[in-house]
Amino acid sequence: MQSKGAGEPAAARARATAAAADDARLDEGLMAAIRRGDASALAGLYDRHSRLVFALCARMLRDATEAEEVLQEVFWEVWRKADRYEAARGAPRAYLLKLARSRTLDRIRRRRRRDDLSARAGLEQGWLPGPGGGGVAPHAGPEGDAFAAEQRTAIGHALRTLPAEQRRAVMLSFFDGMSHREIAAALDAPLGTIKTRIRKGLLRLRDYLLSEYEEEIEP
């Protein structure tokens, strides 16, 4: 005969399983209500899972501000594209985590593309001065971090000076991660034309940034 103590772990597991099933049913009900356009259901889903989603994003990005932005993107996508969720493919909680992981990876790829754009525009190749007139080496400390932030802001201003066709091609390449062939298809332009637009755009970015920084360090 099984002792009372031996049966307690099994009973605890059964209660946990039942609670998890109840949670899943509640989440599925919220997803169904969201599909019907019930905003309060979205708020309920957010209250139940936002901490978990934020924790995942923050762990991957190592940046609380960016993690908060991705968190909002995830739930906004749940609202706008509610018909994409299929209960047969997993519980809502798993769906949210999968979506969060995907959007976070998108953010990381965009960050890398921005860094690549900085390098291609000459910001990390000695063309532009760092604090004190010298270049900024990676991991240069608070001063280098501040300068890197300035560089990102400067790139944003510089992009707005490009002709629309060049700006669009550069943005699709470095911020959306599209290949030259994909950009050519998206813009309905020859591949050679796209390559030329990107090359000219990068040269214009470099020239603009050089002129801006040269003005700042003049006596």
N, C-alpha and C positions, 0 to 999 in steps of 0.2 A: 504494500500500500504506500502510495506517495505521500511524503510528509507535507505538512502545511508550508514549511519554509521552501521546499523544493518547487512548489507550485507557484510561488510568488513571482519569480522571473518570467514565467510563461504568461501569467496573468498581466504583468506589466507590459510585456510585448504585445499582447492582444489589445490592451487599452491604447497603446501607442499606435498600433495599426488602425484601430477604429477611428482614433482622433485624426490620423493622417487622411483617412478616407473621407471623413467629414470635411476636413479643410479643402481637399480636392473638389468635393461637390460644391462647396461654397464658392470656390474660385471659378469653377465652371459656370455656376449661376451668374456670377459677376461678368464673366466674359460674354455670356449670352445676352445679358442686359446691355453691355457696352455695344454689342452688335446692333441692338435695337435703338441705340442713340441715347442711352441713359447715362448722363454725365455723373450722377451720384454713384453709379457702379464703378466708374473709373476712379473716383475719389476713394471708394472702398478698397479697390485693388491696390491703389497707391499706398494707402495706410497700412495694408497688410504686408506689402513686399518691398517698399521703397528702401528700407534700411539694408535689406539683403542685396538688392541690385546696386545700391550705392557702394557697399563694401566691396563687391566684385570689381566695379569700375575703378574705385580708388586704389585697390591692390594692383590692378594692371597698369593704371596710368601714373600712379604715385603723385597725383596732383588732385587735391580736393575740389578745386574750382572746375577743372575739366571733368572730373567725375560727376559733379552736380549737373553740368551741362548735358552729359551723356544720359544721366538719369532722366532728365526732362525729355530728351529726344526719344528715349525708349517708350515712355508712357504716352507721349504724343503720337508715336507710330502705332501703338496699341489702339489708340482712339481712332486715328485716321484710317487704319487698315485692319479694322477689327475682323473682317471676313477672312483674313489670312490664317487665323488660328483654327486648328483642327484638333478636336479633343482626342481623336483616335491616334494622333502622333505624339501625345504626351500631355502631362498635366500643365495647367497654366503657369505654375511656379517654374517648371523646367523650361517652358516656352519663354518666359521673361528673362531667365538667366542666359538662354541661348541668344536671344535678341540683344541683351546687354553686352555679351561677349563679342558679338559680331560688330555692334556699333563702336565698341571700345577699340577693337582692332582697326576699324575704319579710321578712327581718330588718330591712332598711333601711326598708321600709314600716311595720313595727311601731314602729321608732324614731321615724319621723315622726309616727305616730299618737300616741305617748306625748308628743311635744313639743306636738302639737296639744291633747292633753288638758290638759297643763300650762297652756297659754295659756287654754283654755276655763275651767279651774278658777280662773283668776285669778293664777297664779304669775308670769306675765310681763306683767301689766297694772297693777302697782303695788299690788295688794291685799295682798301679803305682803312683809315687809321683807327686804332683802338684808343682807350683812355690814355692820355699822356702822349699821344702821337704814334704809338706803336701798335702792332697788330694784337689781337686778342687770342691767346691760346686757349684750347679747350680746358674747361674746369679752372678758369682763371679766378675763381672766387666771386664774392658779391659784386665787385666792380665789373668783372667780365660778364656776370649774369645780367647786370643792368644794361650793359652795352649790347648784349645779345637781344634784349627786349627792344632797345632802340632800333636795332637792325630790322627786327620783324615789323616794327611800325613804319620804318622807312621803306621797306619793300611794299607794304600796303599802299603808301602814297605813290611810290614809283609805278606800281601796276596801273594806277588810275591815269597815268600820263600816256600809257600806250594806246595806239590806235585800237579800236574795238576788235578787229579781226586778230591782231596779235595778242591782245590781252586774253581773248577767249581761248586761243590755242594754248597759251602758256598756262592759264588756269586749269584747263582740262588735263594738261600733261602733269603739272606739278602738284596740283591740289586734289584732283579727282583720280590721279594715278592711271590715266588712260594711255595706251600705246599710241604711237603716231598713226598707225593704221586705223585704230578705233576712232581717233579724233577726225581723221579724214572722212570716215564713214559718217560720223555724227554731224560734221559740218558740210558734208557733200562737196568736198574739195579734193583735188589731186594730192597724193601723198607728198610729192615734192614741194607743193605749195605750203602744206602744213609744216614741213621741216624748215622751210625758209622763214615762215612766220615766227616759229619758235626761236630760231637762231637770231633773227633780227630783233625779236622782242627781248631776248636776253642781253644782246648788245646795247639796246636802248636802256634797259634797266641798269646795266653797269655804268653807262655814261651818265645817267641821271644821278645815281648814287655817288659816283665819283665827284660830280660837280657840287652836290649838296654837302658832302663831307669836306671838300676842299674849302668851301666858303666858311664852314664852321671853325676850321683851324687856322685861318688867316689871322695874323696879328691885328 
